[in-house]
Amino acid sequence: MKRLLIFMSFLFFAATGSYADEQQRVRLDDGHIKEQVRLDYCNIFVTMVDSDDDGNAKVTVEIENLNETYVIILFGHAYPEKVLKDQKPSITFDKRFNGTKGHRDIETYRGTRDEIFIEPSEKRMLPEIQVKSGEVQICRLPFYFAQYKKKSIFGSSNSSNKMLLMQKEILELEIEVEVKPDEGYVRLEGECNTLIEEISKQTFCNHPKHKTSLESQEAPYKTRINKIRTEIDEIVNRHNWYTSDRGYQRYNALKQKLDAIDFTAYEGDCGNSRNHRGNPSRLRHSCKYCNSSLQQIYHKLDDYYKKIYNSSNRKATKESVMADVNLLYKCCTDGNCSKHASSWNSSEYKSKITDRYNRISNF
């Protein structure tokens, strides 16, 4: 009875020709990461497994063979018919297979260079594919249906070294993904950048008689830094990320930006005698660039401009240098700077420095 059913299934399959070529649209997003495509002969599971900051998503395609008679094959090489016969297992075309005998070529699945055999009731995962957010990626699957050859027409044993191609079916998956930004990351990144910019515009007075101690001046900013660091640690721990995971690396990069904040670079005498208890002093600006000439400051800003301009990620590069850029510009333009105030308005570098600062700010 079993042999009869298999034989009748073969006759039906050959008589009815191929299934019509099919197109299936699959849409995935952060709230719908997996979709199942149901066909008569197989189930296909399409899953978005990861995404990056550039809107690229990694998608897997898993195929489940529902047919109890045929092996589904995806070929990684475009074998001519004569060459295909010499492979292991040896594969030949059924006499009813479309095309001219001896001149039939194999259509390949472009996602692999190897042959993929999916036995009846078996599941196989295909190599990952990349899909750009908002774009449609066509995944063309040329399925070949094959049977193991019998030793004899009445025999029951299969020869695992010889297969017969019965039919070819084409399925085109139109895969579209929408990658939404990590709202927690976007918020914390914004807080980091805002905090770094605010600090870069401050002068934390280190005069011993300043009314507010240096520690008290810096404390609110350090509190905000610790708060952001704590939130990052909570998110990383909640996801149980390894250090090699992309999520861990993204959030850890924010922590590194906070760790790189050097408060001593913004410490100096505020120069305002009214803020100093019983110790009048002349107005004075002080920072690490006060001993640099306006020419040196211009060249430093020009180097930063070129670094950002030539970067593959201008936004990130700008963020990494903007604190120092603000400090350089403030050193030139602060009227309380004993080094530069007197020469700033008449210097040939005033327009050059201003130009470079504005160009960097507008990236």
Salt bridges, closest charged atoms under 4 A:
GLU35 OE1 - HIS32 NE2 3.04
ASP50 OD1 - ARG246 NE 3.62
ASP53 OD1 - ARG246 NH1 3.65
ASP53 OD1 - ARG250 NE 2.74
GLU81 OE2 - ARG104 NH2 2.98
ASP94 OD2 - ARG96 NH1 3.73
GLU107 OE2 - ARG140 NE 2.51
GLU107 OE1 - LYS168 NZ 2.71
GLU115 OE2 - HIS77 ND1 3.68
GLU172 OE2 - ARG140 NH1 2.81
GLU174 OE1 - ARG25 NH1 3.27
GLU176 OE1 - ARG25 NH2 3.09
GLU176 OE1 - ARG27 NE 3.56
GLU191 OE2 - ARG187 NH1 3.10
GLU197 OE2 - LYS201 NZ 3.30
GLU198 OE1 - ARG224 NH1 2.75
GLU218 OE1 - LYS222 NZ 3.27
GLU231 OE1 - ARG187 NH2 2.76
GLU231 OE2 - LYS227 NZ 2.93
ASP233 OD1 - LYS255 NZ 2.77
ASP259 OD1 - ARG229 NH1 2.56
ASP269 OD1 - HIS276 NE2 3.69
ASP269 OD2 - ARG284 NH2 3.33
ASP302 OD2 - LYS306 NZ 3.20
ASP302 OD1 - ARG356 NE 2.66
GLU319 OE1 - LYS257 NZ 3.06
ASP324 OD1 - LYS288 NZ 3.41
ASP334 OD2 - HIS285 ND1 3.19
ASP355 OD2 - ARG356 NH1 2.71
ASP355 OD2 - ARG359 NE 3.00
